[in-house]
Amino acid sequence: MAKNNRVLDAYRRELDLDEYTRIRQLYKKHSIAEDARDLPGLLATLTPDCVYELPQTAHAWKGHDGAARFYGELLGAFPDIVFDLRNIVIGPQGVWEEADVTGTWTAPWLGRPASRDRVEFVVQIFFPWDPAAKLFQGERVFVNDPALLTHPPAR
């Protein structure tokens, strides 16, 4: 199916209250598992072929093994990471969130050495919904400061 057809199909999805409730509940389950560092609980919210991606850098982690690596690397690099939700949109296409993120960079991440600095940035994350599987297909994570991903942070 052409890319434009996929977009149109997603756009035309009807809002169904039961599906909305399922998406909302699964997002809450995902967020609670993430906060609790409960990897099995988090993976249970994802399709087996999920993809975690940082489109700004072309990094991608595929499948449950990839999602586990993504979280292992992220939580290893920022063990005290906190996501403070700013905005959220839930619809038949999935969930979009915007959050303030804080944490201390204590281990390598994305091939960059740890700075040992406290970092603060904003993320926007899209959780695409798979209506057949009734699970999320992963996350597309956009960081407001691309330099955080590609250059050593300013001291």
C-alpha positions as a printed Julia matrix, in Angstrom:
155×3 Matrix{Float64}:
   0.0    0.0    0.0
   1.35   3.41  -0.92
   2.43   5.69   1.89
  -0.35   8.2    1.14
  -2.96   5.43   1.28
  -1.71   4.37   4.74
  -1.98   7.96   5.93
  -5.48   8.31   4.49
  -6.54   5.0    6.04
  -5.24   6.16   9.43
  -6.95   9.53   9.0
 -10.26   7.89   8.16
 -10.31   5.56  11.15
 -13.53   6.06  13.03
 -13.36   6.87  16.72
 -14.86   4.01  18.68
 -15.31   4.54  22.42
 -14.32   0.96  23.28
 -11.15   1.18  21.19
 -10.33   4.6   22.66
 -10.67   3.11  26.14
  -8.39   0.18  25.18
  -5.75   2.55  23.78
  -5.93   4.8   26.85
  -5.7    1.86  29.27
  -2.79   0.31  27.4
  -0.96   3.65  27.37
  -1.43   3.9   31.14
  -0.15   0.32  31.55
   2.86   1.15  29.36
   3.66   4.33  31.31
   3.3    2.65  34.7
   5.58  -0.21  33.57
   8.13   2.29  32.26
   8.13   4.26  35.52
   8.49   1.01  37.5
  11.3   -0.18  35.18
   9.13  -3.26  34.54
  10.48  -4.39  31.17
   8.22  -7.48  30.79
   5.17  -5.32  31.57
   6.28  -2.72  29.07
   6.97  -5.28  26.33
   3.49  -6.73  26.89
   2.06  -3.47  25.49
   3.94  -3.84  22.19
   3.48  -5.85  19.01
   6.19  -8.49  18.45
   7.41  -6.53  15.4
   7.48  -3.16  17.21
  10.0   -0.5   16.25
  11.59   2.1   18.5
  13.09   4.87  16.46
  14.79   8.23  16.73
  14.02   9.65  13.26
  16.42  12.55  13.81
  19.38  10.17  13.98
  18.04   7.16  12.06
  18.59   4.92  15.1
  16.08   2.06  15.23
  15.53  -0.94  17.49
  13.25  -3.68  16.14
  11.08  -6.29  17.8
  10.82  -7.07  21.49
  14.58  -7.71  21.65
  15.19  -4.29  20.12
  12.76  -2.58  22.49
  14.48  -4.27  25.43
  17.87  -3.03  24.14
  16.47   0.49  23.69
  15.22   0.61  27.27
  18.34  -1.07  28.63
  20.53   1.52  26.91
  18.29   4.47  27.84
  17.86   3.49  31.48
  21.52   2.51  31.75
  22.58   5.92  30.44
  19.99   7.89  32.44
  19.1    5.75  35.48
  17.21   8.6   37.15
  15.31   9.65  34.01
  11.91  11.26  34.61
   9.25  12.02  32.01
   6.96  14.84  33.13
   3.97  14.81  30.8
   3.03  18.17  29.21
   0.43  17.12  26.64
  -1.24  13.98  25.4
  -3.53  13.15  22.49
  -5.26   9.78  22.21
  -7.06   8.7   19.06
  -7.66   5.69  16.85
  -4.19   6.15  15.31
  -2.43   5.86  18.68
  -1.05   8.18  21.32
   1.05  11.31  21.0
   2.71  12.74  24.08
   4.95  15.67  24.85
   7.07  15.52  28.0
   9.79  17.37  29.85
  12.64  14.94  30.46
  15.31  15.21  33.13
  18.07  12.86  34.12
  21.75  12.43  34.82
  23.83  11.07  31.94
  25.93   8.39  33.64
  26.77   5.88  30.88
  27.3    5.89  27.09
  24.26   6.39  24.87
  23.93   6.38  21.07
  27.66   5.86  20.83
  28.42   8.96  22.86
  30.3    8.9   26.15
  28.52   9.89  29.34
  28.87  13.55  30.24
  27.94  12.98  33.9
  25.85  16.15  33.51
  22.21  16.68  34.4
  20.25  16.97  31.15
  16.89  18.56  30.45
  15.05  18.35  27.16
  11.59  17.97  25.66
  10.44  14.88  23.77
   7.47  14.24  21.58
   6.65  10.58  21.23
   4.18   8.89  18.93
   2.91   5.43  19.9
   1.32   4.01  16.7
  -1.66   1.76  17.4
  -2.17  -1.62  15.73
  -5.94  -2.07  15.7
  -5.73  -5.78  14.82
  -3.24  -6.68  17.57
  -4.64  -4.07  19.99
  -1.08  -3.15  20.95
   1.38  -0.36  20.22
   3.74  -0.79  17.28
   6.59   0.91  19.16
   7.56   4.54  19.61
   8.82   7.33  17.39
  10.79   9.67  19.65
  11.53  13.24  18.62
  13.89  15.3   20.8
  13.62  19.11  20.77
  17.4   19.52  20.92
  19.01  17.43  18.16
  22.44  18.55  19.4
  21.8   16.41  22.48
  21.79  13.41  20.18
  24.75  14.32  17.98
  27.19  16.59  19.81
  28.69  16.6   23.28
  26.53  18.74  25.58
  27.74  22.23  26.44
  29.33  22.49  29.84
